Amino acid sequence: MVGDNNKYPLTDNSLWILLNDRDNIQEVVKYIKRKRPDLFLDSNDLIEYASSLLERGYDKVQILNGLADDDIASIIKLEEHIQRSVRRNDEAEKYVPLRPRKEKNLPVFFKKLILTGLACATIVTSFASIHKKMIRDDIDYKTSIYIGMLASELGSEDYEHKRNLVSQNTYNIDNTVSYNTANIAKDIMSVCENDDSLFDLCLFDVYFNLNYDRLANMDGIFYGLKVEMKSLDENNPLHTKLNDYKSFLEYAFNTAVSNGYLEVGSKDYKEILNAVNNYHQYHFNELSDSDQKAIRELLDHIKEIKTNMGNTKLDELSKLVTDREINSKKGEGRGA
């Protein structure tokens, strides 16, 4: 089943997926192929890549809903580079008559050497980029499931299926997806009420797991968090954490500044601040193209900040999940 060029080598785990999850893989293969039917001519390559996506934590629904599209786009670029390189190497050499006088032209051999070197460098760079993204995606995925497990009841379906906070509070009524924003706010508080250092990670993790109307839904969650915080003890660091902010975007902007992603007074700082202020008066879709672009730039910064936070907190989150399970078993032992 492995393709000749072995671009996406199957691991033992992905081989297990391939043997036991054929229907899902077939649908994922079709989804990827529809994006560039002219490019993916070798079905073996597609099968390997589809199984690797499933192995890394994506499920079929997420992939078909576009959550892996950035990852797939990277592979498409890599395939394009590889096929251009193959076509270039297969092209027949053309006879060029000698010129009567010397010109500063590189010999064909050196031209080929340079082109081949550039192609190889591009491929290596593409692989490095994909590898980095796989690492980031793995961190984001594990962060999401640990936070979801901490927010759900031990033994519940949400816990056993390792659903993230958003999945636990998503409803499909008459083919319309809706989120219980008030309950998401409560779940965030339940995870970080005793550890305020997890708050930003939980908040940003929720944003990037929303699939529809993210900013509007985040404003609902933001309001719910403010309500929840009012009931906290005054000495709790979270008690007044959101008091000075009108919206999730404004809070995100302040986070980007405090983490050094935006320099106060810089051009980007002013443009994004202006866009955030305009957002307080208009819906995102009503903003100018420049304001929308500025807000997307801000959210790109937040995504990187979230991944860095997740990487820092991953061991802590894992330990919290493990300790919770251990304490639960101890409690069961005493009860017996």
C-alpha positions as a Markdown table, in Angstrom:
| # | Residue | x | y | z |
|---|---|---|---|---|
| 1 | Met | 0.0 | 0.0 | 0.0 |
| 2 | Val | 3.0 | 2.3 | 0.4 |
| 3 | Gly | 3.7 | 4.7 | -2.5 |
| 4 | Asp | 7.0 | 4.4 | -4.4 |
| 5 | Asn | 8.3 | 7.7 | -3.2 |
| 6 | Asn | 7.2 | 7.0 | 0.4 |
| 7 | Lys | 6.3 | 10.6 | 1.1 |
| 8 | Tyr | 3.9 | 9.8 | 3.9 |
| 9 | Pro | 5.3 | 6.6 | 5.5 |
| 10 | Leu | 2.8 | 4.5 | 7.4 |
| 11 | Thr | 3.6 | 4.0 | 11.1 |
| 12 | Asp | 2.4 | 1.0 | 13.0 |
| 13 | Asn | -0.5 | 3.0 | 14.3 |
| 14 | Ser | -1.5 | 4.4 | 10.9 |
| 15 | Leu | -1.4 | 0.8 | 9.5 |
| 16 | Trp | -3.9 | -0.2 | 12.2 |
| 17 | Ile | -6.1 | 2.7 | 11.3 |
| 18 | Leu | -5.8 | 1.7 | 7.6 |
| 19 | Leu | -7.0 | -1.8 | 8.3 |
| 20 | Asn | -9.7 | -0.9 | 10.8 |
| 21 | Asp | -11.1 | 2.4 | 9.5 |
| 22 | Arg | -11.3 | 1.9 | 5.7 |
| 23 | Asp | -14.7 | 3.6 | 5.2 |
| 24 | Asn | -13.5 | 6.8 | 6.9 |
| 25 | Ile | -10.2 | 6.8 | 5.0 |
| 26 | Gln | -12.0 | 6.4 | 1.7 |
| 27 | Glu | -14.1 | 9.5 | 2.4 |
| 28 | Val | -11.1 | 11.5 | 3.5 |
| 29 | Val | -9.2 | 10.4 | 0.3 |
| 30 | Lys | -12.1 | 11.6 | -1.8 |
| 31 | Tyr | -12.2 | 14.9 | 0.0 |
| 32 | Ile | -8.5 | 15.5 | -0.5 |
| 33 | Lys | -8.6 | 14.4 | -4.2 |
| 34 | Arg | -11.6 | 16.8 | -4.9 |
| 35 | Lys | -9.3 | 19.7 | -4.0 |
| 36 | Arg | -6.8 | 18.9 | -6.8 |
| 37 | Pro | -8.0 | 15.9 | -8.9 |
| 38 | Asp | -5.2 | 16.7 | -11.4 |
| 39 | Leu | -2.5 | 16.5 | -8.8 |
| 40 | Phe | -3.0 | 13.4 | -6.7 |
| 41 | Leu | -2.8 | 10.7 | -9.4 |
| 42 | Asp | -1.3 | 8.1 | -7.1 |
| 43 | Ser | -4.0 | 6.8 | -4.8 |
| 44 | Asn | -1.4 | 5.1 | -2.5 |
| 45 | Asp | 0.0 | 8.5 | -1.6 |
| 46 | Leu | -3.5 | 9.7 | -0.7 |
| 47 | Ile | -4.3 | 6.7 | 1.4 |
| 48 | Glu | -1.1 | 7.2 | 3.4 |
| 49 | Tyr | -1.8 | 10.9 | 4.0 |
| 50 | Ala | -5.4 | 10.3 | 4.9 |
| 51 | Ser | -4.4 | 7.6 | 7.5 |
| 52 | Ser | -1.8 | 10.0 | 8.9 |
| 53 | Leu | -4.4 | 12.7 | 9.4 |
| 54 | Leu | -6.6 | 10.2 | 11.3 |
| 55 | Glu | -3.6 | 9.0 | 13.3 |
| 56 | Arg | -2.8 | 12.6 | 14.4 |
| 57 | Gly | -6.2 | 13.1 | 16.0 |
| 58 | Tyr | -8.4 | 14.5 | 13.3 |
| 59 | Asp | -11.6 | 12.6 | 12.9 |
| 60 | Lys | -13.5 | 12.2 | 9.6 |
| 61 | Val | -16.1 | 14.9 | 10.5 |
| 62 | Gln | -13.4 | 17.5 | 11.3 |
| 63 | Ile | -11.6 | 16.8 | 8.1 |
| 64 | Leu | -14.8 | 17.0 | 6.0 |
| 65 | Asn | -15.7 | 20.2 | 7.7 |
| 66 | Gly | -12.5 | 21.8 | 6.6 |
| 67 | Leu | -10.5 | 21.8 | 9.9 |
| 68 | Ala | -7.5 | 20.1 | 8.3 |
| 69 | Asp | -7.6 | 22.3 | 5.2 |
| 70 | Asp | -4.4 | 24.2 | 6.2 |
| 71 | Asp | -2.6 | 20.9 | 6.6 |
| 72 | Ile | -3.9 | 19.6 | 3.2 |
| 73 | Ala | -2.9 | 22.8 | 1.6 |
| 74 | Ser | 0.7 | 22.2 | 2.7 |
| 75 | Ile | 0.7 | 18.8 | 1.2 |
| 76 | Ile | -0.7 | 20.2 | -2.1 |
| 77 | Lys | 2.2 | 22.7 | -2.2 |
| 78 | Leu | 4.6 | 19.9 | -1.5 |
| 79 | Glu | 3.1 | 17.7 | -4.3 |
| 80 | Glu | 3.3 | 20.6 | -6.7 |
| 81 | His | 7.0 | 21.1 | -5.9 |
| 82 | Ile | 7.7 | 17.4 | -6.3 |
| 83 | Gln | 5.9 | 17.0 | -9.6 |
| 84 | Arg | 7.5 | 20.1 | -11.0 |
| 85 | Ser | 10.9 | 18.6 | -10.0 |
| 86 | Val | 10.0 | 15.3 | -11.6 |
| 87 | Arg | 8.8 | 16.9 | -14.8 |
| 88 | Arg | 11.9 | 19.0 | -15.0 |
| 89 | Asn | 14.2 | 16.0 | -14.7 |
| 90 | Asp | 12.2 | 14.1 | -17.3 |
| 91 | Glu | 12.3 | 16.8 | -19.9 |
| 92 | Ala | 14.3 | 16.0 | -23.0 |
| 93 | Glu | 17.5 | 18.1 | -23.4 |
| 94 | Lys | 17.4 | 20.5 | -26.3 |
| 95 | Tyr | 20.3 | 21.0 | -28.6 |
| 96 | Val | 21.6 | 24.6 | -28.5 |
| 97 | Pro | 24.1 | 25.6 | -31.2 |
| 98 | Leu | 27.4 | 27.1 | -30.0 |
| 99 | Arg | 27.5 | 30.9 | -30.1 |
| 100 | Pro | 30.3 | 32.6 | -32.0 |
| 101 | Arg | 31.3 | 34.6 | -28.9 |
| 102 | Lys | 31.5 | 33.9 | -25.2 |
| 103 | Glu | 28.6 | 35.0 | -23.0 |
| 104 | Lys | 28.1 | 34.8 | -19.3 |
| 105 | Asn | 25.9 | 31.8 | -19.4 |
| 106 | Leu | 26.2 | 29.0 | -16.9 |
| 107 | Pro | 26.9 | 25.5 | -18.4 |
| 108 | Val | 23.9 | 23.3 | -18.7 |
| 109 | Phe | 25.3 | 20.9 | -16.1 |
| 110 | Phe | 25.6 | 23.7 | -13.5 |
| 111 | Lys | 22.1 | 25.0 | -14.4 |
| 112 | Lys | 20.7 | 21.5 | -13.8 |
| 113 | Leu | 22.7 | 21.3 | -10.6 |
| 114 | Ile | 21.3 | 24.6 | -9.3 |
| 115 | Leu | 17.7 | 23.8 | -10.3 |
| 116 | Thr | 17.9 | 20.3 | -8.7 |
| 117 | Gly | 19.4 | 21.9 | -5.6 |
| 118 | Leu | 16.7 | 24.5 | -5.4 |
| 119 | Ala | 14.0 | 21.8 | -5.9 |
| 120 | Cys | 15.5 | 19.7 | -3.1 |
| 121 | Ala | 15.8 | 22.7 | -0.8 |
| 122 | Thr | 12.2 | 23.6 | -1.5 |
| 123 | Ile | 11.1 | 20.1 | -0.7 |
| 124 | Val | 13.1 | 19.9 | 2.5 |
| 125 | Thr | 11.8 | 23.3 | 3.5 |
| 126 | Ser | 8.2 | 22.1 | 2.8 |
| 127 | Phe | 8.7 | 18.9 | 4.8 |
| 128 | Ala | 10.2 | 21.0 | 7.7 |
| 129 | Ser | 7.2 | 23.3 | 7.5 |
| 130 | Ile | 4.7 | 20.4 | 7.6 |
| 131 | His | 6.6 | 18.8 | 10.5 |
| 132 | Lys | 6.4 | 22.0 | 12.5 |
| 133 | Lys | 2.7 | 22.2 | 11.8 |
| 134 | Met | 2.2 | 18.6 | 12.8 |
| 135 | Ile | 3.8 | 19.4 | 16.1 |
| 136 | Arg | 1.7 | 22.5 | 16.6 |
| 137 | Asp | -1.5 | 20.6 | 15.7 |
| 138 | Asp | -0.6 | 17.8 | 18.2 |
| 139 | Ile | -0.1 | 20.3 | 21.0 |
| 140 | Asp | -3.4 | 22.1 | 20.2 |
| 141 | Tyr | -5.2 | 18.8 | 20.0 |
| 142 | Lys | -3.9 | 17.4 | 23.3 |
| 143 | Thr | -4.5 | 20.8 | 25.0 |
| 144 | Ser | -8.1 | 20.7 | 23.8 |
| 145 | Ile | -8.9 | 17.2 | 25.0 |
| 146 | Tyr | -7.2 | 17.7 | 28.4 |
| 147 | Ile | -9.2 | 20.9 | 29.0 |
| 148 | Gly | -12.4 | 19.1 | 27.9 |
| 149 | Met | -11.7 | 16.1 | 30.2 |
| 150 | Leu | -11.1 | 18.5 | 33.2 |
| 151 | Ala | -14.5 | 20.2 | 32.5 |
| 152 | Ser | -16.5 | 16.9 | 32.1 |
| 153 | Glu | -17.7 | 14.3 | 34.6 |
| 154 | Leu | -15.5 | 11.3 | 35.1 |
| 155 | Gly | -17.0 | 8.4 | 33.2 |
| 156 | Ser | -19.3 | 10.5 | 31.1 |
| 157 | Glu | -19.5 | 10.2 | 27.3 |
| 158 | Asp | -17.8 | 13.6 | 27.0 |
| 159 | Tyr | -15.0 | 12.4 | 29.2 |
| 160 | Glu | -14.6 | 8.9 | 27.6 |
| 161 | His | -14.7 | 10.3 | 24.1 |
| 162 | Lys | -12.3 | 13.1 | 25.0 |
| 163 | Arg | -14.5 | 15.9 | 23.6 |
| 164 | Asn | -13.3 | 19.5 | 23.8 |
| 165 | Leu | -15.3 | 22.2 | 25.5 |
| 166 | Val | -17.0 | 23.3 | 22.3 |
| 167 | Ser | -18.0 | 19.8 | 21.2 |
| 168 | Gln | -19.5 | 19.2 | 24.7 |
| 169 | Asn | -21.7 | 22.3 | 24.2 |
| 170 | Thr | -22.7 | 22.0 | 20.5 |
| 171 | Tyr | -26.2 | 21.3 | 19.4 |
| 172 | Asn | -27.7 | 20.6 | 16.0 |
| 173 | Ile | -31.3 | 21.6 | 15.8 |
| 174 | Asp | -33.0 | 21.3 | 12.4 |
| 175 | Asn | -29.6 | 21.2 | 10.7 |
| 176 | Thr | -28.6 | 24.4 | 12.5 |
| 177 | Val | -25.5 | 24.3 | 14.7 |
| 178 | Ser | -25.7 | 26.3 | 17.9 |
| 179 | Tyr | -23.5 | 26.7 | 21.0 |
| 180 | Asn | -24.5 | 26.9 | 24.6 |
| 181 | Thr | -22.3 | 29.9 | 25.3 |
| 182 | Ala | -23.4 | 30.3 | 28.9 |
| 183 | Asn | -22.5 | 26.7 | 29.7 |
| 184 | Ile | -19.1 | 27.0 | 27.9 |
| 185 | Ala | -18.4 | 30.0 | 30.2 |
| 186 | Lys | -19.2 | 27.8 | 33.2 |
| 187 | Asp | -17.0 | 25.0 | 32.0 |
| 188 | Ile | -14.1 | 27.4 | 31.5 |
| 189 | Met | -14.5 | 28.7 | 35.0 |
| 190 | Ser | -14.7 | 25.1 | 36.4 |
| 191 | Val | -11.3 | 24.3 | 34.8 |
| 192 | Cys | -9.4 | 27.4 | 35.9 |
| 193 | Glu | -11.3 | 28.6 | 39.0 |
| 194 | Asn | -8.5 | 27.2 | 41.2 |
| 195 | Asp | -5.7 | 27.9 | 38.7 |
| 196 | Asp | -6.0 | 31.3 | 37.1 |
| 197 | Ser | -2.9 | 30.6 | 34.9 |
| 198 | Leu | -5.1 | 28.4 | 32.8 |
| 199 | Phe | -7.7 | 31.0 | 32.0 |
| 200 | Asp | -6.2 | 32.5 | 28.8 |
| 201 | Leu | -5.4 | 29.0 | 27.4 |
| 202 | Cys | -9.0 | 27.8 | 28.0 |
| 203 | Leu | -10.5 | 31.0 | 26.5 |
| 204 | Phe | -8.4 | 30.9 | 23.4 |
| 205 | Asp | -8.7 | 27.1 | 23.0 |
| 206 | Val | -12.5 | 27.6 | 22.9 |
| 207 | Tyr | -12.2 | 30.3 | 20.2 |
| 208 | Phe | -10.2 | 28.1 | 17.8 |
| 209 | Asn | -12.6 | 25.2 | 18.3 |
| 210 | Leu | -15.7 | 27.1 | 17.3 |
| 211 | Asn | -16.6 | 26.4 | 13.7 |
| 212 | Tyr | -19.3 | 29.1 | 13.1 |
| 213 | Asp | -19.6 | 32.8 | 13.8 |
| 214 | Arg | -16.6 | 32.7 | 16.1 |
| 215 | Leu | -16.4 | 36.3 | 17.2 |
| 216 | Ala | -20.2 | 36.7 | 17.9 |
| 217 | Asn | -20.2 | 33.5 | 19.9 |
| 218 | Met | -17.1 | 34.5 | 21.8 |
| 219 | Asp | -18.8 | 37.7 | 22.8 |
| 220 | Gly | -21.6 | 35.6 | 24.3 |
| 221 | Ile | -19.1 | 33.5 | 26.1 |
| 222 | Phe | -17.2 | 36.6 | 27.3 |
| 223 | Tyr | -20.4 | 38.0 | 28.8 |
| 224 | Gly | -21.1 | 34.7 | 30.5 |
| 225 | Leu | -17.6 | 34.7 | 32.0 |
| 226 | Lys | -18.2 | 38.2 | 33.4 |
| 227 | Val | -21.4 | 37.0 | 35.1 |
| 228 | Glu | -19.6 | 33.9 | 36.5 |
| 229 | Met | -16.7 | 36.0 | 37.8 |
| 230 | Lys | -19.1 | 38.2 | 39.8 |
| 231 | Ser | -19.8 | 35.3 | 42.1 |
| 232 | Leu | -16.2 | 34.6 | 42.9 |
| 233 | Asp | -14.5 | 35.5 | 46.1 |
| 234 | Glu | -13.0 | 39.0 | 45.9 |
| 235 | Asn | -9.5 | 37.6 | 46.6 |
| 236 | Asn | -9.7 | 35.3 | 43.6 |
| 237 | Pro | -7.4 | 36.6 | 40.8 |
| 238 | Leu | -10.1 | 36.0 | 38.2 |
| 239 | His | -12.7 | 38.1 | 40.0 |
| 240 | Thr | -12.0 | 41.3 | 38.0 |
| 241 | Lys | -10.0 | 39.8 | 35.2 |
| 242 | Leu | -12.4 | 40.9 | 32.5 |
| 243 | Asn | -13.9 | 44.1 | 34.0 |
| 244 | Asp | -12.0 | 46.5 | 31.8 |
| 245 | Tyr | -12.8 | 44.9 | 28.5 |
| 246 | Lys | -15.7 | 45.3 | 26.2 |
| 247 | Ser | -15.2 | 42.2 | 24.1 |
| 248 | Phe | -13.2 | 39.1 | 23.5 |
| 249 | Leu | -11.3 | 41.0 | 20.8 |
| 250 | Glu | -10.3 | 43.7 | 23.1 |
| 251 | Tyr | -9.0 | 41.2 | 25.6 |
| 252 | Ala | -7.1 | 39.4 | 22.8 |
| 253 | Phe | -5.6 | 42.6 | 21.7 |
| 254 | Asn | -4.3 | 43.3 | 25.2 |
| 255 | Thr | -2.9 | 39.8 | 25.4 |
| 256 | Ala | -1.0 | 40.2 | 22.1 |
| 257 | Val | 0.5 | 43.4 | 23.4 |
| 258 | Ser | 1.5 | 42.0 | 26.8 |
| 259 | Asn | 3.1 | 39.0 | 25.1 |
| 260 | Gly | 5.2 | 41.2 | 22.9 |
| 261 | Tyr | 3.5 | 40.5 | 19.6 |
| 262 | Leu | 2.5 | 44.1 | 19.1 |
| 263 | Glu | 4.7 | 47.1 | 19.9 |
| 264 | Val | 2.8 | 50.0 | 21.4 |
| 265 | Gly | 2.5 | 52.9 | 19.0 |
| 266 | Ser | 3.7 | 50.8 | 16.0 |
| 267 | Lys | 1.7 | 50.8 | 12.7 |
| 268 | Asp | 0.3 | 47.3 | 13.3 |
| 269 | Tyr | -0.7 | 48.3 | 16.8 |
| 270 | Lys | -2.6 | 51.3 | 15.6 |
| 271 | Glu | -4.3 | 49.5 | 12.7 |
| 272 | Ile | -5.4 | 46.6 | 14.9 |
| 273 | Leu | -6.6 | 48.9 | 17.7 |
| 274 | Asn | -8.6 | 50.9 | 15.3 |
| 275 | Ala | -10.1 | 47.7 | 13.9 |
| 276 | Val | -11.1 | 46.4 | 17.3 |
| 277 | Asn | -12.7 | 49.8 | 18.2 |
| 278 | Asn | -14.7 | 49.6 | 14.9 |
| 279 | Tyr | -15.7 | 46.1 | 15.7 |
| 280 | His | -17.5 | 47.4 | 18.9 |
| 281 | Gln | -19.8 | 49.4 | 16.6 |
| 282 | Tyr | -20.3 | 47.0 | 13.7 |
| 283 | His | -20.5 | 43.3 | 13.0 |
| 284 | Phe | -17.3 | 41.7 | 11.6 |
| 285 | Asn | -18.8 | 41.3 | 8.1 |
| 286 | Glu | -19.7 | 45.0 | 8.0 |
| 287 | Leu | -16.1 | 46.1 | 8.7 |
| 288 | Ser | -13.8 | 47.3 | 5.9 |
| 289 | Asp | -11.4 | 44.9 | 4.2 |
| 290 | Ser | -8.5 | 46.5 | 6.0 |
| 291 | Asp | -10.2 | 46.2 | 9.4 |
| 292 | Gln | -11.0 | 42.6 | 8.8 |
| 293 | Lys | -7.4 | 41.9 | 7.7 |
| 294 | Ala | -6.1 | 43.6 | 10.9 |
| 295 | Ile | -8.4 | 41.5 | 13.1 |
| 296 | Arg | -7.3 | 38.3 | 11.3 |
| 297 | Glu | -3.7 | 39.3 | 11.9 |
| 298 | Leu | -4.5 | 39.8 | 15.6 |
| 299 | Leu | -6.0 | 36.3 | 15.8 |
| 300 | Asp | -3.0 | 34.8 | 14.1 |
| 301 | His | -0.9 | 36.2 | 16.9 |
| 302 | Ile | -3.4 | 34.7 | 19.4 |
| 303 | Lys | -3.2 | 31.3 | 17.8 |
| 304 | Glu | 0.6 | 31.3 | 18.2 |
| 305 | Ile | 0.3 | 32.5 | 21.8 |
| 306 | Lys | -2.3 | 29.7 | 22.5 |
| 307 | Thr | 0.0 | 27.0 | 21.1 |
| 308 | Asn | 2.9 | 28.3 | 23.1 |
| 309 | Met | 0.8 | 28.3 | 26.3 |
| 310 | Gly | -0.4 | 24.8 | 25.5 |
| 311 | Asn | 3.1 | 23.6 | 25.1 |
| 312 | Thr | 4.1 | 25.1 | 28.4 |
| 313 | Lys | 1.0 | 23.8 | 30.2 |
| 314 | Leu | 0.7 | 20.4 | 28.6 |
| 315 | Asp | 2.4 | 18.4 | 31.3 |
| 316 | Glu | 0.4 | 20.2 | 34.0 |
| 317 | Leu | -2.9 | 19.5 | 32.3 |
| 318 | Ser | -2.0 | 15.9 | 31.8 |
| 319 | Lys | -1.1 | 15.6 | 35.5 |
| 320 | Leu | -4.4 | 17.3 | 36.5 |
| 321 | Val | -6.3 | 14.7 | 34.5 |
| 322 | Thr | -4.3 | 11.8 | 35.9 |
| 323 | Asp | -4.5 | 13.0 | 39.5 |
| 324 | Arg | -8.3 | 13.5 | 39.2 |
| 325 | Glu | -8.6 | 9.8 | 38.0 |
| 326 | Ile | -6.4 | 8.6 | 40.9 |
| 327 | Asn | -8.3 | 10.6 | 43.5 |
| 328 | Ser | -11.6 | 9.2 | 42.1 |
| 329 | Lys | -10.3 | 5.6 | 42.4 |
| 330 | Lys | -9.1 | 6.3 | 46.0 |
| 331 | Gly | -12.6 | 7.6 | 46.8 |
| 332 | Glu | -14.2 | 4.5 | 45.4 |
| 333 | Gly | -11.9 | 2.3 | 47.5 |
| 334 | Arg | -12.9 | 4.1 | 50.7 |
| 335 | Gly | -16.5 | 3.8 | 49.8 |
| 336 | Ala | -16.2 | 0.0 | 49.3 |
